[in-house]
Structures are given as C-alpha cells and as structure tokens.
Amino acid sequence: MFELQGGTGSGETSVAREVAVSGVDRETLLVNWLNELLYLQETQHETYSRFEIMEISDTHLRARVHGRPHGHEGRLIKAVTFHDLEVRRSEGGWEATIVMDV
C-alpha cells in the first residue's frame, strides 16, 4: 500500500509503533488494519515498511509496525474500501483483493 504512494524507501527504520485493531470478520479486520495504517501515516507523518505480527485471529490483530518519517512524495490513498473486497486462502497462505480510494 505504501509503495503505491511513492515507495517506502530503503534504509533503516527509525520509528516503531504497536497497533491493535479488531473487526467482525477477516474482511473487516483487513480493512480496519489498512485504514489504521493510513490514519497513522497521515497523523504521524510516517511510512511503514516492516510489520511484526504479534497476535492474529479472524477478528483481532496486534502488531508492531516499523517505518520512518516521510513527506508526501507520491499519490495519496484516502481510504481502503469494502468494494469488491475478497479474502481467500491459497496454496501459499492468504490472498486479498482490495480497492483503495485515491
């Protein structure tokens, strides 16, 4: 998601935050997670490139996100939407189709 906005850049991360979100199902959890990351990006002026999942279930996610301060280099994603949202299990794990409002 952050790469779509102009990249996460390379190099060391200097910011770490713990983030927890909930949802009524996997789809809602995914949308809430991505929207929370967008909210943090906008309010804290940070971009995240590494994610440590500490707890995860179908309805709850707690993770540590690592990133760096940023300016708005590329296009801005306003929100992650439920439009055409699909979360499915694949041979390699999980895949999702997500539409974002730019």
C-alpha positions as protocol buffer text, in pm:
chain_id: "A"
residue {
  index: 1
  type: MET
  ca { x: 0 y: 0 z: 0 }
}
residue {
  index: 2
  type: PHE
  ca { x: 277 y: 243 z: 91 }
}
residue {
  index: 3
  type: GLU
  ca { x: 468 y: 155 z: -224 }
}
residue {
  index: 4
  type: LEU
  ca { x: 163 y: 264 z: -426 }
}
residue {
  index: 5
  type: GLN
  ca { x: 203 y: 607 z: -268 }
}
residue {
  index: 6
  type: GLY
  ca { x: 559 y: 660 z: -381 }
}
residue {
  index: 7
  type: GLY
  ca { x: 754 y: 385 z: -212 }
}
residue {
  index: 8
  type: THR
  ca { x: 871 y: 309 z: 134 }
}
residue {
  index: 9
  type: GLY
  ca { x: 1229 y: 394 z: 50 }
}
residue {
  index: 10
  type: SER
  ca { x: 1529 y: 195 z: 154 }
}
residue {
  index: 11
  type: GLY
  ca { x: 1745 y: 206 z: 460 }
}
residue {
  index: 12
  type: GLU
  ca { x: 1694 y: 177 z: 831 }
}
residue {
  index: 13
  type: THR
  ca { x: 1363 y: 227 z: 1004 }
}
residue {
  index: 14
  type: SER
  ca { x: 1361 y: 477 z: 1289 }
}
residue {
  index: 15
  type: VAL
  ca { x: 1001 y: 451 z: 1414 }
}
residue {
  index: 16
  type: ALA
  ca { x: 825 y: 160 z: 1583 }
}
residue {
  index: 17
  type: ARG
  ca { x: 462 y: 158 z: 1696 }
}
residue {
  index: 18
  type: GLU
  ca { x: 232 y: -106 z: 1837 }
}
residue {
  index: 19
  type: VAL
  ca { x: -102 y: -122 z: 1658 }
}
residue {
  index: 20
  type: ALA
  ca { x: -412 y: -322 z: 1755 }
}
residue {
  index: 21
  type: VAL
  ca { x: -733 y: -348 z: 1552 }
}
residue {
  index: 22
  type: SER
  ca { x: -1048 y: -558 z: 1559 }
}
residue {
  index: 23
  type: GLY
  ca { x: -1320 y: -649 z: 1313 }
}
residue {
  index: 24
  type: VAL
  ca { x: -1626 y: -872 z: 1297 }
}
residue {
  index: 25
  type: ASP
  ca { x: -1461 y: -1099 z: 1036 }
}
residue {
  index: 26
  type: ARG
  ca { x: -1139 y: -1135 z: 830 }
}
residue {
  index: 27
  type: GLU
  ca { x: -1253 y: -888 z: 566 }
}
residue {
  index: 28
  type: THR
  ca { x: -1342 y: -618 z: 816 }
}
residue {
  index: 29
  type: LEU
  ca { x: -1021 y: -683 z: 1009 }
}
residue {
  index: 30
  type: LEU
  ca { x: -814 y: -632 z: 692 }
}
residue {
  index: 31
  type: VAL
  ca { x: -991 y: -307 z: 601 }
}
residue {
  index: 32
  type: ASN
  ca { x: -961 y: -178 z: 959 }
}
residue {
  index: 33
  type: TRP
  ca { x: -587 y: -268 z: 968 }
}
residue {
  index: 34
  type: LEU
  ca { x: -506 y: -91 z: 644 }
}
residue {
  index: 35
  type: ASN
  ca { x: -717 y: 213 z: 733 }
}
residue {
  index: 36
  type: GLU
  ca { x: -543 y: 235 z: 1072 }
}
residue {
  index: 37
  type: LEU
  ca { x: -205 y: 235 z: 895 }
}
residue {
  index: 38
  type: LEU
  ca { x: -327 y: 513 z: 665 }
}
residue {
  index: 39
  type: TYR
  ca { x: -450 y: 710 z: 967 }
}
residue {
  index: 40
  type: LEU
  ca { x: -111 y: 673 z: 1140 }
}
residue {
  index: 41
  type: GLN
  ca { x: 67 y: 771 z: 821 }
}
residue {
  index: 42
  type: GLU
  ca { x: -140 y: 1087 z: 790 }
}
residue {
  index: 43
  type: THR
  ca { x: -135 y: 1193 z: 1156 }
}
residue {
  index: 44
  type: GLN
  ca { x: 220 y: 1090 z: 1245 }
}
residue {
  index: 45
  type: HIS
  ca { x: 379 y: 1170 z: 905 }
}
residue {
  index: 46
  type: GLU
  ca { x: 537 y: 824 z: 881 }
}
residue {
  index: 47
  type: THR
  ca { x: 563 y: 547 z: 624 }
}
residue {
  index: 48
  type: TYR
  ca { x: 583 y: 183 z: 733 }
}
residue {
  index: 49
  type: SER
  ca { x: 789 y: -89 z: 569 }
}
residue {
  index: 50
  type: ARG
  ca { x: 817 y: -374 z: 818 }
}
residue {
  index: 51
  type: PHE
  ca { x: 543 y: -545 z: 1019 }
}
residue {
  index: 52
  type: GLU
  ca { x: 576 y: -788 z: 1311 }
}
residue {
  index: 53
  type: ILE
  ca { x: 251 y: -973 z: 1374 }
}
residue {
  index: 54
  type: MET
  ca { x: 230 y: -1040 z: 1748 }
}
residue {
  index: 55
  type: GLU
  ca { x: -128 y: -1176 z: 1769 }
}
residue {
  index: 56
  type: ILE
  ca { x: -376 y: -1258 z: 1495 }
}
residue {
  index: 57
  type: SER
  ca { x: -716 y: -1423 z: 1469 }
}
residue {
  index: 58
  type: ASP
  ca { x: -1014 y: -1382 z: 1237 }
}
residue {
  index: 59
  type: THR
  ca { x: -1127 y: -1079 z: 1440 }
}
residue {
  index: 60
  type: HIS
  ca { x: -820 y: -929 z: 1609 }
}
residue {
  index: 61
  type: LEU
  ca { x: -470 y: -821 z: 1506 }
}
residue {
  index: 62
  type: ARG
  ca { x: -190 y: -680 z: 1718 }
}
residue {
  index: 63
  type: ALA
  ca { x: 138 y: -592 z: 1551 }
}
residue {
  index: 64
  type: ARG
  ca { x: 445 y: -374 z: 1573 }
}
residue {
  index: 65
  type: VAL
  ca { x: 498 y: -156 z: 1266 }
}
residue {
  index: 66
  type: HIS
  ca { x: 837 y: -16 z: 1173 }
}
residue {
  index: 67
  type: GLY
  ca { x: 893 y: 281 z: 947 }
}
residue {
  index: 68
  type: ARG
  ca { x: 1043 y: 622 z: 905 }
}
residue {
  index: 69
  type: PRO
  ca { x: 931 y: 986 z: 892 }
}
residue {
  index: 70
  type: HIS
  ca { x: 822 y: 1099 z: 546 }
}
residue {
  index: 71
  type: GLY
  ca { x: 679 y: 1375 z: 335 }
}
residue {
  index: 72
  type: HIS
  ca { x: 411 y: 1317 z: 75 }
}
residue {
  index: 73
  type: GLU
  ca { x: 620 y: 1210 z: -223 }
}
residue {
  index: 74
  type: GLY
  ca { x: 357 y: 1033 z: -434 }
}
residue {
  index: 75
  type: ARG
  ca { x: -16 y: 994 z: -468 }
}
residue {
  index: 76
  type: LEU
  ca { x: -220 y: 978 z: -151 }
}
residue {
  index: 77
  type: ILE
  ca { x: -452 y: 687 z: -71 }
}
residue {
  index: 78
  type: LYS
  ca { x: -753 y: 827 z: 112 }
}
residue {
  index: 79
  type: ALA
  ca { x: -910 y: 503 z: 233 }
}
residue {
  index: 80
  type: VAL
  ca { x: -934 y: 128 z: 192 }
}
residue {
  index: 81
  type: THR
  ca { x: -1286 y: 26 z: 87 }
}
residue {
  index: 82
  type: PHE
  ca { x: -1510 y: -280 z: 105 }
}
residue {
  index: 83
  type: HIS
  ca { x: -1590 y: -251 z: -269 }
}
residue {
  index: 84
  type: ASP
  ca { x: -1507 y: -588 z: -438 }
}
residue {
  index: 85
  type: LEU
  ca { x: -1316 y: -693 z: -126 }
}
residue {
  index: 86
  type: GLU
  ca { x: -1219 y: -1059 z: -125 }
}
residue {
  index: 87
  type: VAL
  ca { x: -1002 y: -1255 z: 120 }
}
residue {
  index: 88
  type: ARG
  ca { x: -924 y: -1614 z: 22 }
}
residue {
  index: 89
  type: ARG
  ca { x: -696 y: -1898 z: 124 }
}
residue {
  index: 90
  type: SER
  ca { x: -441 y: -2009 z: -139 }
}
residue {
  index: 91
  type: GLU
  ca { x: -167 y: -2271 z: -155 }
}
residue {
  index: 92
  type: GLY
  ca { x: 85 y: -2014 z: -31 }
}
residue {
  index: 93
  type: GLY
  ca { x: -126 y: -1873 z: 252 }
}
residue {
  index: 94
  type: TRP
  ca { x: -381 y: -1592 z: 216 }
}
residue {
  index: 95
  type: GLU
  ca { x: -457 y: -1356 z: -75 }
}
residue {
  index: 96
  type: ALA
  ca { x: -676 y: -1049 z: -87 }
}
residue {
  index: 97
  type: THR
  ca { x: -831 y: -825 z: -349 }
}
residue {
  index: 98
  type: ILE
  ca { x: -865 y: -470 z: -215 }
}
residue {
  index: 99
  type: VAL
  ca { x: -992 y: -147 z: -372 }
}
residue {
  index: 100
  type: MET
  ca { x: -849 y: 178 z: -240 }
}
residue {
  index: 101
  type: ASP
  ca { x: -992 y: 529 z: -272 }
}
residue {
  index: 102
  type: VAL
  ca { x: -731 y: 768 z: -411 }
}
